[in-house]
Amino acid sequence: CAQAVLCVSCARLEKIVADMIDFEKVEALDIELEHSEFSLGELGSAVWHACAQAVAAAAVGLRIGPVDADVARLVVVGDLARLAQCVEQGVLNAVKASPVGELVSVSIQLGSDMDHALLAAVKEGRTSGWAVVRVVITDRGKGLERDALAALNSG
């Protein structure tokens, strides 16, 4: 049991160090993003697996997914690991803010009517192109106080 705790702690420390290095690269404008194909369903799955332990420990529910099966199968090009990491951080913040027994919901969807037209064209094999992907994380936490929200928005 102590060995398992040590392994989990080491993995978390490794992630913290990797995140710090990534942040330094972003500040130095020296970050390289992957350009790999993945489906939006894979994004949801990656986030689910990364957050499952924290969700269980917090005793909250987690629902992830595009409602539309076509959106889940849509293949995009980007950096799945970094995108999943960003969504994971949002989910973990929502989990921390949520009361026991509440549901944290993650919706992965296309951002506009134009993107739905693109999805229809891709399904018919006619074209490929850019799409805006919108990720919405919803929790039942109390939110920020008005002063804290104003300070956050002011930079």
mmCIF file of the C-alpha atoms, coordinates in Angstrom:
data_MODEL
# 
_entry.id   MODEL 
# 
loop_
_atom_site.group_PDB 
_atom_site.id 
_atom_site.type_symbol 
_atom_site.label_atom_id 
_atom_site.label_alt_id 
_atom_site.label_comp_id 
_atom_site.label_asym_id 
_atom_site.label_entity_id 
_atom_site.label_seq_id 
_atom_site.pdbx_PDB_ins_code 
_atom_site.Cartn_x 
_atom_site.Cartn_y 
_atom_site.Cartn_z 
_atom_site.occupancy 
_atom_site.B_iso_or_equiv 
_atom_site.pdbx_formal_charge 
_atom_site.auth_seq_id 
_atom_site.auth_comp_id 
_atom_site.auth_asym_id 
_atom_site.auth_atom_id 
_atom_site.pdbx_PDB_model_num 
ATOM 1   C CA . CYS A 1 1   ? 0.000   0.000  0.000   1.00 0.00 ? 1   CYS A CA 1 
ATOM 2   C CA . ALA A 1 2   ? 2.836   2.416  0.857   1.00 0.00 ? 2   ALA A CA 1 
ATOM 3   C CA . GLN A 1 3   ? 4.496   1.567  -2.450  1.00 0.00 ? 3   GLN A CA 1 
ATOM 4   C CA . ALA A 1 4   ? 1.301   2.445  -4.356  1.00 0.00 ? 4   ALA A CA 1 
ATOM 5   C CA . VAL A 1 5   ? 1.075   5.794  -2.554  1.00 0.00 ? 5   VAL A CA 1 
ATOM 6   C CA . LEU A 1 6   ? 4.718   6.475  -3.410  1.00 0.00 ? 6   LEU A CA 1 
ATOM 7   C CA . CYS A 1 7   ? 4.114   5.633  -7.078  1.00 0.00 ? 7   CYS A CA 1 
ATOM 8   C CA . VAL A 1 8   ? 1.100   7.957  -7.263  1.00 0.00 ? 8   VAL A CA 1 
ATOM 9   C CA . SER A 1 9   ? 3.030   10.734 -5.505  1.00 0.00 ? 9   SER A CA 1 
ATOM 10  C CA . CYS A 1 10  ? 5.979   10.359 -7.882  1.00 0.00 ? 10  CYS A CA 1 
ATOM 11  C CA . ALA A 1 11  ? 3.674   10.472 -10.905 1.00 0.00 ? 11  ALA A CA 1 
ATOM 12  C CA . ARG A 1 12  ? 2.037   13.648 -9.578  1.00 0.00 ? 12  ARG A CA 1 
ATOM 13  C CA . LEU A 1 13  ? 5.415   15.266 -8.920  1.00 0.00 ? 13  LEU A CA 1 
ATOM 14  C CA . GLU A 1 14  ? 6.573   14.361 -12.423 1.00 0.00 ? 14  GLU A CA 1 
ATOM 15  C CA . LYS A 1 15  ? 3.432   15.988 -13.841 1.00 0.00 ? 15  LYS A CA 1 
ATOM 16  C CA . ILE A 1 16  ? 3.991   19.147 -11.787 1.00 0.00 ? 16  ILE A CA 1 
ATOM 17  C CA . VAL A 1 17  ? 7.573   19.454 -13.039 1.00 0.00 ? 17  VAL A CA 1 
ATOM 18  C CA . ALA A 1 18  ? 6.478   18.811 -16.642 1.00 0.00 ? 18  ALA A CA 1 
ATOM 19  C CA . ASP A 1 19  ? 3.764   21.477 -16.287 1.00 0.00 ? 19  ASP A CA 1 
ATOM 20  C CA . MET A 1 20  ? 6.313   23.985 -14.968 1.00 0.00 ? 20  MET A CA 1 
ATOM 21  C CA . ILE A 1 21  ? 8.625   23.292 -17.890 1.00 0.00 ? 21  ILE A CA 1 
ATOM 22  C CA . ASP A 1 22  ? 5.715   23.700 -20.331 1.00 0.00 ? 22  ASP A CA 1 
ATOM 23  C CA . PHE A 1 23  ? 4.782   27.029 -18.714 1.00 0.00 ? 23  PHE A CA 1 
ATOM 24  C CA . GLU A 1 24  ? 8.354   28.267 -19.087 1.00 0.00 ? 24  GLU A CA 1 
ATOM 25  C CA . LYS A 1 25  ? 8.305   27.250 -22.753 1.00 0.00 ? 25  LYS A CA 1 
ATOM 26  C CA . VAL A 1 26  ? 5.051   29.147 -23.313 1.00 0.00 ? 26  VAL A CA 1 
ATOM 27  C CA . GLU A 1 27  ? 6.500   32.270 -21.682 1.00 0.00 ? 27  GLU A CA 1 
ATOM 28  C CA . ALA A 1 28  ? 9.615   31.968 -23.859 1.00 0.00 ? 28  ALA A CA 1 
ATOM 29  C CA . LEU A 1 29  ? 7.444   31.392 -26.970 1.00 0.00 ? 29  LEU A CA 1 
ATOM 30  C CA . ASP A 1 30  ? 9.370   28.154 -27.431 1.00 0.00 ? 30  ASP A CA 1 
ATOM 31  C CA . ILE A 1 31  ? 6.600   25.574 -27.286 1.00 0.00 ? 31  ILE A CA 1 
ATOM 32  C CA . GLU A 1 32  ? 6.042   23.057 -30.028 1.00 0.00 ? 32  GLU A CA 1 
ATOM 33  C CA . LEU A 1 33  ? 2.550   21.709 -30.505 1.00 0.00 ? 33  LEU A CA 1 
ATOM 34  C CA . GLU A 1 34  ? 1.852   18.308 -31.987 1.00 0.00 ? 34  GLU A CA 1 
ATOM 35  C CA . HIS A 1 35  ? -0.145  18.122 -35.188 1.00 0.00 ? 35  HIS A CA 1 
ATOM 36  C CA . SER A 1 36  ? -1.721  14.688 -34.895 1.00 0.00 ? 36  SER A CA 1 
ATOM 37  C CA . GLU A 1 37  ? -5.154  13.410 -35.838 1.00 0.00 ? 37  GLU A CA 1 
ATOM 38  C CA . PHE A 1 38  ? -7.550  12.508 -33.034 1.00 0.00 ? 38  PHE A CA 1 
ATOM 39  C CA . SER A 1 39  ? -11.297 12.341 -32.606 1.00 0.00 ? 39  SER A CA 1 
ATOM 40  C CA . LEU A 1 40  ? -13.208 14.551 -30.224 1.00 0.00 ? 40  LEU A CA 1 
ATOM 41  C CA . GLY A 1 41  ? -14.372 11.345 -28.550 1.00 0.00 ? 41  GLY A CA 1 
ATOM 42  C CA . GLU A 1 42  ? -10.708 10.550 -27.813 1.00 0.00 ? 42  GLU A CA 1 
ATOM 43  C CA . LEU A 1 43  ? -10.406 13.950 -26.144 1.00 0.00 ? 43  LEU A CA 1 
ATOM 44  C CA . GLY A 1 44  ? -13.325 13.107 -23.867 1.00 0.00 ? 44  GLY A CA 1 
ATOM 45  C CA . SER A 1 45  ? -11.852 9.708  -23.067 1.00 0.00 ? 45  SER A CA 1 
ATOM 46  C CA . ALA A 1 46  ? -8.420  11.150 -22.270 1.00 0.00 ? 46  ALA A CA 1 
ATOM 47  C CA . VAL A 1 47  ? -9.953  13.676 -19.875 1.00 0.00 ? 47  VAL A CA 1 
ATOM 48  C CA . TRP A 1 48  ? -12.122 11.003 -18.255 1.00 0.00 ? 48  TRP A CA 1 
ATOM 49  C CA . HIS A 1 49  ? -9.138  8.746  -17.546 1.00 0.00 ? 49  HIS A CA 1 
ATOM 50  C CA . ALA A 1 50  ? -6.999  11.630 -16.265 1.00 0.00 ? 50  ALA A CA 1 
ATOM 51  C CA . CYS A 1 51  ? -9.705  12.842 -13.848 1.00 0.00 ? 51  CYS A CA 1 
ATOM 52  C CA . ALA A 1 52  ? -11.314 9.579  -12.711 1.00 0.00 ? 52  ALA A CA 1 
ATOM 53  C CA . GLN A 1 53  ? -9.292  9.226  -9.504  1.00 0.00 ? 53  GLN A CA 1 
ATOM 54  C CA . ALA A 1 54  ? -9.880  12.819 -8.367  1.00 0.00 ? 54  ALA A CA 1 
ATOM 55  C CA . VAL A 1 55  ? -13.587 12.551 -9.194  1.00 0.00 ? 55  VAL A CA 1 
ATOM 56  C CA . ALA A 1 56  ? -13.922 9.371  -7.129  1.00 0.00 ? 56  ALA A CA 1 
ATOM 57  C CA . ALA A 1 57  ? -11.993 10.884 -4.210  1.00 0.00 ? 57  ALA A CA 1 
ATOM 58  C CA . ALA A 1 58  ? -14.213 13.993 -4.214  1.00 0.00 ? 58  ALA A CA 1 
ATOM 59  C CA . ALA A 1 59  ? -17.386 11.875 -4.420  1.00 0.00 ? 59  ALA A CA 1 
ATOM 60  C CA . VAL A 1 60  ? -18.824 13.886 -7.295  1.00 0.00 ? 60  VAL A CA 1 
ATOM 61  C CA . GLY A 1 61  ? -20.173 12.718 -10.617 1.00 0.00 ? 61  GLY A CA 1 
ATOM 62  C CA . LEU A 1 62  ? -18.547 13.374 -13.979 1.00 0.00 ? 62  LEU A CA 1 
ATOM 63  C CA . ARG A 1 63  ? -20.277 13.377 -17.348 1.00 0.00 ? 63  ARG A CA 1 
ATOM 64  C CA . ILE A 1 64  ? -18.094 13.964 -20.381 1.00 0.00 ? 64  ILE A CA 1 
ATOM 65  C CA . GLY A 1 65  ? -19.088 13.925 -23.938 1.00 0.00 ? 65  GLY A CA 1 
ATOM 66  C CA . PRO A 1 66  ? -20.298 15.370 -27.082 1.00 0.00 ? 66  PRO A CA 1 
ATOM 67  C CA . VAL A 1 67  ? -24.021 14.799 -27.224 1.00 0.00 ? 67  VAL A CA 1 
ATOM 68  C CA . ASP A 1 68  ? -23.872 14.151 -30.955 1.00 0.00 ? 68  ASP A CA 1 
ATOM 69  C CA . ALA A 1 69  ? -22.200 10.889 -32.049 1.00 0.00 ? 69  ALA A CA 1 
ATOM 70  C CA . ASP A 1 70  ? -21.058 12.526 -35.296 1.00 0.00 ? 70  ASP A CA 1 
ATOM 71  C CA . VAL A 1 71  ? -19.190 15.170 -33.304 1.00 0.00 ? 71  VAL A CA 1 
ATOM 72  C CA . ALA A 1 72  ? -17.575 12.434 -31.168 1.00 0.00 ? 72  ALA A CA 1 
ATOM 73  C CA . ARG A 1 73  ? -16.270 10.750 -34.334 1.00 0.00 ? 73  ARG A CA 1 
ATOM 74  C CA . LEU A 1 74  ? -15.074 13.987 -35.943 1.00 0.00 ? 74  LEU A CA 1 
ATOM 75  C CA . VAL A 1 75  ? -11.328 13.773 -36.525 1.00 0.00 ? 75  VAL A CA 1 
ATOM 76  C CA . VAL A 1 76  ? -9.364  16.955 -35.924 1.00 0.00 ? 76  VAL A CA 1 
ATOM 77  C CA . VAL A 1 77  ? -5.667  17.781 -36.050 1.00 0.00 ? 77  VAL A CA 1 
ATOM 78  C CA . GLY A 1 78  ? -3.949  19.210 -33.007 1.00 0.00 ? 78  GLY A CA 1 
ATOM 79  C CA . ASP A 1 79  ? -2.099  18.460 -29.803 1.00 0.00 ? 79  ASP A CA 1 
ATOM 80  C CA . LEU A 1 80  ? -4.358  16.014 -27.973 1.00 0.00 ? 80  LEU A CA 1 
ATOM 81  C CA . ALA A 1 81  ? -2.120  15.774 -24.906 1.00 0.00 ? 81  ALA A CA 1 
ATOM 82  C CA . ARG A 1 82  ? -1.959  19.543 -24.333 1.00 0.00 ? 82  ARG A CA 1 
ATOM 83  C CA . LEU A 1 83  ? -5.628  20.098 -25.108 1.00 0.00 ? 83  LEU A CA 1 
ATOM 84  C CA . ALA A 1 84  ? -6.609  17.268 -22.758 1.00 0.00 ? 84  ALA A CA 1 
ATOM 85  C CA . GLN A 1 85  ? -4.337  18.762 -20.094 1.00 0.00 ? 85  GLN A CA 1 
ATOM 86  C CA . CYS A 1 86  ? -6.108  22.131 -20.367 1.00 0.00 ? 86  CYS A CA 1 
ATOM 87  C CA . VAL A 1 87  ? -9.545  20.529 -20.126 1.00 0.00 ? 87  VAL A CA 1 
ATOM 88  C CA . GLU A 1 88  ? -8.337  18.307 -17.274 1.00 0.00 ? 88  GLU A CA 1 
ATOM 89  C CA . GLN A 1 89  ? -7.281  21.369 -15.248 1.00 0.00 ? 89  GLN A CA 1 
ATOM 90  C CA . GLY A 1 90  ? -10.697 22.929 -15.759 1.00 0.00 ? 90  GLY A CA 1 
ATOM 91  C CA . VAL A 1 91  ? -12.414 19.706 -14.701 1.00 0.00 ? 91  VAL A CA 1 
ATOM 92  C CA . LEU A 1 92  ? -10.216 19.349 -11.620 1.00 0.00 ? 92  LEU A CA 1 
ATOM 93  C CA . ASN A 1 93  ? -11.033 22.928 -10.600 1.00 0.00 ? 93  ASN A CA 1 
ATOM 94  C CA . ALA A 1 94  ? -14.741 22.174 -11.062 1.00 0.00 ? 94  ALA A CA 1 
ATOM 95  C CA . VAL A 1 95  ? -14.409 18.968 -9.038  1.00 0.00 ? 95  VAL A CA 1 
ATOM 96  C CA . LYS A 1 96  ? -12.760 20.868 -6.167  1.00 0.00 ? 96  LYS A CA 1 
ATOM 97  C CA . ALA A 1 97  ? -15.543 23.467 -6.219  1.00 0.00 ? 97  ALA A CA 1 
ATOM 98  C CA . SER A 1 98  ? -18.416 20.985 -6.344  1.00 0.00 ? 98  SER A CA 1 
ATOM 99  C CA . PRO A 1 99  ? -20.263 19.741 -3.277  1.00 0.00 ? 99  PRO A CA 1 
ATOM 100 C CA . VAL A 1 100 ? -20.292 15.992 -2.630  1.00 0.00 ? 100 VAL A CA 1 
ATOM 101 C CA . GLY A 1 101 ? -22.771 14.178 -4.824  1.00 0.00 ? 101 GLY A CA 1 
ATOM 102 C CA . GLU A 1 102 ? -23.043 16.934 -7.440  1.00 0.00 ? 102 GLU A CA 1 
ATOM 103 C CA . LEU A 1 103 ? -22.315 16.484 -11.138 1.00 0.00 ? 103 LEU A CA 1 
ATOM 104 C CA . VAL A 1 104 ? -19.488 18.076 -13.119 1.00 0.00 ? 104 VAL A CA 1 
ATOM 105 C CA . SER A 1 105 ? -20.397 18.149 -16.781 1.00 0.00 ? 105 SER A CA 1 
ATOM 106 C CA . VAL A 1 106 ? -18.070 18.534 -19.767 1.00 0.00 ? 106 VAL A CA 1 
ATOM 107 C CA . SER A 1 107 ? -19.586 19.248 -23.152 1.00 0.00 ? 107 SER A CA 1 
ATOM 108 C CA . ILE A 1 108 ? -17.478 18.996 -26.300 1.00 0.00 ? 108 ILE A CA 1 
ATOM 109 C CA . GLN A 1 109 ? -19.176 20.575 -29.279 1.00 0.00 ? 109 GLN A CA 1 
ATOM 110 C CA . LEU A 1 110 ? -18.627 22.427 -32.501 1.00 0.00 ? 110 LEU A CA 1 
ATOM 111 C CA . GLY A 1 111 ? -18.545 26.166 -32.073 1.00 0.00 ? 111 GLY A CA 1 
ATOM 112 C CA . SER A 1 112 ? -20.788 27.510 -34.824 1.00 0.00 ? 112 SER A CA 1 
ATOM 113 C CA . ASP A 1 113 ? -23.152 26.806 -37.690 1.00 0.00 ? 113 ASP A CA 1 
ATOM 114 C CA . MET A 1 114 ? -20.182 27.059 -40.046 1.00 0.00 ? 114 MET A CA 1 
ATOM 115 C CA . ASP A 1 115 ? -18.521 24.178 -38.213 1.00 0.00 ? 115 ASP A CA 1 
ATOM 116 C CA . HIS A 1 116 ? -21.672 22.074 -38.542 1.00 0.00 ? 116 HIS A CA 1 
ATOM 117 C CA . ALA A 1 117 ? -21.614 22.734 -42.294 1.00 0.00 ? 117 ALA A CA 1 
ATOM 118 C CA . LEU A 1 118 ? -17.986 21.565 -42.311 1.00 0.00 ? 118 LEU A CA 1 
ATOM 119 C CA . LEU A 1 119 ? -18.956 18.418 -40.401 1.00 0.00 ? 119 LEU A CA 1 
ATOM 120 C CA . ALA A 1 120 ? -21.644 17.634 -42.983 1.00 0.00 ? 120 ALA A CA 1 
ATOM 121 C CA . ALA A 1 121 ? -19.147 18.157 -45.836 1.00 0.00 ? 121 ALA A CA 1 
ATOM 122 C CA . VAL A 1 122 ? -16.520 15.943 -44.181 1.00 0.00 ? 122 VAL A CA 1 
ATOM 123 C CA . LYS A 1 123 ? -19.088 13.181 -43.563 1.00 0.00 ? 123 LYS A CA 1 
ATOM 124 C CA . GLU A 1 124 ? -19.892 13.252 -47.276 1.00 0.00 ? 124 GLU A CA 1 
ATOM 125 C CA . GLY A 1 125 ? -16.172 13.096 -48.116 1.00 0.00 ? 125 GLY A CA 1 
ATOM 126 C CA . ARG A 1 126 ? -16.227 16.462 -49.857 1.00 0.00 ? 126 ARG A CA 1 
ATOM 127 C CA . THR A 1 127 ? -13.734 18.542 -47.910 1.00 0.00 ? 127 THR A CA 1 
ATOM 128 C CA . SER A 1 128 ? -11.736 19.205 -44.798 1.00 0.00 ? 128 SER A CA 1 
ATOM 129 C CA . GLY A 1 129 ? -10.883 22.451 -43.079 1.00 0.00 ? 129 GLY A CA 1 
ATOM 130 C CA . TRP A 1 130 ? -10.876 24.400 -39.842 1.00 0.00 ? 130 TRP A CA 1 
ATOM 131 C CA . ALA A 1 131 ? -13.387 23.945 -37.065 1.00 0.00 ? 131 ALA A CA 1 
ATOM 132 C CA . VAL A 1 132 ? -13.901 25.694 -33.763 1.00 0.00 ? 132 VAL A CA 1 
ATOM 133 C CA . VAL A 1 133 ? -14.254 23.206 -30.921 1.00 0.00 ? 133 VAL A CA 1 
ATOM 134 C CA . ARG A 1 134 ? -15.992 24.473 -27.803 1.00 0.00 ? 134 ARG A CA 1 
ATOM 135 C CA . VAL A 1 135 ? -15.416 22.778 -24.450 1.00 0.00 ? 135 VAL A CA 1 
ATOM 136 C CA . VAL A 1 136 ? -17.821 23.815 -21.689 1.00 0.00 ? 136 VAL A CA 1 
ATOM 137 C CA . ILE A 1 137 ? -17.252 22.697 -18.091 1.00 0.00 ? 137 ILE A CA 1 
ATOM 138 C CA . THR A 1 138 ? -20.165 23.139 -15.706 1.00 0.00 ? 138 THR A CA 1 
ATOM 139 C CA . ASP A 1 139 ? -20.168 22.610 -11.957 1.00 0.00 ? 139 ASP A CA 1 
ATOM 140 C CA . ARG A 1 140 ? -22.454 23.372 -9.017  1.00 0.00 ? 140 ARG A CA 1 
ATOM 141 C CA . GLY A 1 141 ? -19.839 25.202 -6.944  1.00 0.00 ? 141 GLY A CA 1 
ATOM 142 C CA . LYS A 1 142 ? -20.577 28.590 -5.391  1.00 0.00 ? 142 LYS A CA 1 
ATOM 143 C CA . GLY A 1 143 ? -18.435 30.467 -7.926  1.00 0.00 ? 143 GLY A CA 1 
ATOM 144 C CA . LEU A 1 144 ? -16.292 33.521 -7.374  1.00 0.00 ? 144 LEU A CA 1 
ATOM 145 C CA . GLU A 1 145 ? -17.251 36.490 -5.247  1.00 0.00 ? 145 GLU A CA 1 
ATOM 146 C CA . ARG A 1 146 ? -17.915 39.657 -7.256  1.00 0.00 ? 146 ARG A CA 1 
ATOM 147 C CA . ASP A 1 147 ? -14.631 41.301 -6.079  1.00 0.00 ? 147 ASP A CA 1 
ATOM 148 C CA . ALA A 1 148 ? -12.555 38.230 -6.971  1.00 0.00 ? 148 ALA A CA 1 
ATOM 149 C CA . LEU A 1 149 ? -14.182 38.009 -10.406 1.00 0.00 ? 149 LEU A CA 1 
ATOM 150 C CA . ALA A 1 150 ? -13.495 41.716 -11.060 1.00 0.00 ? 150 ALA A CA 1 
ATOM 151 C CA . ALA A 1 151 ? -9.845  41.251 -10.022 1.00 0.00 ? 151 ALA A CA 1 
ATOM 152 C CA . LEU A 1 152 ? -9.520  38.232 -12.289 1.00 0.00 ? 152 LEU A CA 1 
ATOM 153 C CA . ASN A 1 153 ? -10.983 40.105 -15.257 1.00 0.00 ? 153 ASN A CA 1 
ATOM 154 C CA . SER A 1 154 ? -8.782  43.159 -14.693 1.00 0.00 ? 154 SER A CA 1 
ATOM 155 C CA . GLY A 1 155 ? -5.635  41.120 -15.196 1.00 0.00 ? 155 GLY A CA 1 
# 
